[in-house]
Amino acid sequence: MTVPPVIGALGAGRMGRGIAQAFAYAGHEVVLIDAKPRDASAADALRAEAYAEIRASLAALADAGGFKAREIEPILARVRFVSRAEAAAALARVDFLFEGVPEVLEAKRDAFAFACPHLHADAVVASTTSTMLSTQLAHLVSNPQRFLNCHWLNPAYLIPLVELSPHAGTDPAVTARLKSILEAI
């Protein structure tokens, strides 16, 4: 049996939570990573908020007949929230990283500068931006050939449409890998 790739959602806001839910529903281990430095109590509050929102979304989908309510906890168990302080080890295991921080260049620069040194050599890195070109962001990652934009429509767990935007230096095999995993879920 093949183990599904590990997914990282860098940014624990609405988009990161939606991506986490979509992949967890499909059977992937997902690490929901808080990109901001916070003290322990603020990180715990964000963790509780994230899990509550994902649980409520799953419950709504189950109530609508999307799946059995008994599947909610197993799906949620595949999502692991980590604070920025805990993120290095989690990032080292990620096969696909989806950056979902605010649409501000400095926030994206900080997120990539933090995450990239911890990723393994084959990890695919994607920004979920809808306002910046992949050519504007590629130089922010340590291996630009593994980078492209991957813009999900919101809510990510519900709308099955994702726009892929590689830049000229993106390895076509990376684009194909990302497309394949998205089609699989």
N, C-alpha and C positions, 0 to 999 in steps of 0.2 A: 504494500500500500504506500502510495506517495504522500508525503506530508505537504499540505498546501503551503505556499510561500507565506512568510510572516509580513504583515502589513503594519506600517507606521503612519500615524496621522499626527503631524507636527503642528500643533495648535489645537487646543481643546475647546474651541468655540463651536458654533453651529455647524460649520462645514466639516471640521474634524470629527465631530460626533456623528454626523450623517454618513461620512465615509466609513467610520468605524462600524456603524450599524450595518451598512450594506455588505461589508466584507465578513463581519461576524455571522450574519445571517447565512452567508454562502459557505460557512465552515472554516474561515480563516482565523488564526490567532491574530489579534490586533492590539497594537500598543498605541494608546491615545496619550500623546506627550504634551504636557503643558510647556509651551515655549517661553513663558515669562518666569523670571526669578520671583519667587514668593516665599514668605515664611510658611512654616509647617501648617499653621491654622488656616491660612488663606488657601493653601494647596488642598487641604482636607475639605474645605468648603467647596472648592471648584470640583473636586472629585465627586462629592455627593451630588452636586448640581448636574454634572455630566451623566452620572449613572441614572439619576432620577429622570432626566430628559430622555435618555435612550430607552429606559424601561417604559415610560409613558408612550413613546412612539411605537414601541413593539406591542404594547397592550392595545393601542388603537388599531394597529394592523391586524392583530389577532381577533379583536372584536368585529372587525369588518370581514372576517373570514379568510384572511390571508394565510393563516397557519393556526395550529392549535395553541391555546394559551399555555399549555404545559411546556412549550418550546422556548418561552421567553427567558427563563433563567439559564438554560444551557447556552442560548445565544449570547446573553449578557455576560456569561462566564468567560466567553472567548475574548472579551474586551478587558484590557488591563490598563488602568490609568497610571501614569508615572509623572511625578513632578520633574521639573527641570533638574533638580538636584539628583534625581534617581535615573536620569535619562541615558547616560553614557552606555551602560551595560545593555539597556533595552535597544538602543540604536544599533549596537553591534550585531544584533540578531535580525534586523529588518532587511527584507528583500526588496520591498517597494516602499518608498517614503513619499507621502503626499503632504506637501507644505500647504497649510491653510491659515497663515497668519494674516493680519489686516493688510489691505491693499495700499501699503506704504513701502516705498523702496527700502527705507532704513530698517523697517521691521523684517523684511524679507532678507536683507543683507545679514542682520543679526541672527536670524533663524538658521540660515545656511552656514554661517560661520560657526555656529554652535554645533549643528548636527553633522556636517560633512566629515569632520575628523574622526568620528566614531563609527561611520558606516563601513561595511566591508566592500571590497573592490568591485563586486558585481551588482551592488545595490542600484536600483533605478531610482532617480530623484525627479519628482514632478511637482511643479507649482500649480495650485488650483486657481491662479489668478484669472480674472476676466478683463483686467485693465492694462496689463503689461505684456509686451511681446516676449517670447522665449529668448530672442536675441538680446533683450535688455537684461535678462536675469542669468543667462548661461555662465557669464564670467564670475558669478557669485558662488558657484559650486566648484568643488575641487576636481571633479572629473566631468567637464561639460559634455563629453560624448555620451554620458549616461543621463543627461537632463533633457526634459521637454516640459511644456505646459500641458496640463490635464485639467481642463475646466469642466467641473461637474455643474449641472443645474441643481437648484435647491428646491426641495430637500433631496439630498444625494441618495438617500436610501429608497426613494420613491420614484424619481424620474430617471428612466434608463437611457439617458443621453449624456455623453461625455465628449467634449471637443478636445482632440489631441493636436498640439501645435509644436512639432519639433523645430529646431533651428538648423542651420546649414551644417553644423558640426555634430548633430545628434547621430549616433550610430543607428542605422536602419534596423538592426537587430533589437535594439533597445525599444524603439517604437513598436516593433512587432510584438515583443514580450509584453509591453504594457497593454497594447490593444488586445492581446490574447487573454490576459487575466481579466480585463474589464468585460470582454465578451463572455467569459466563463461565469461571471457572477450575475 
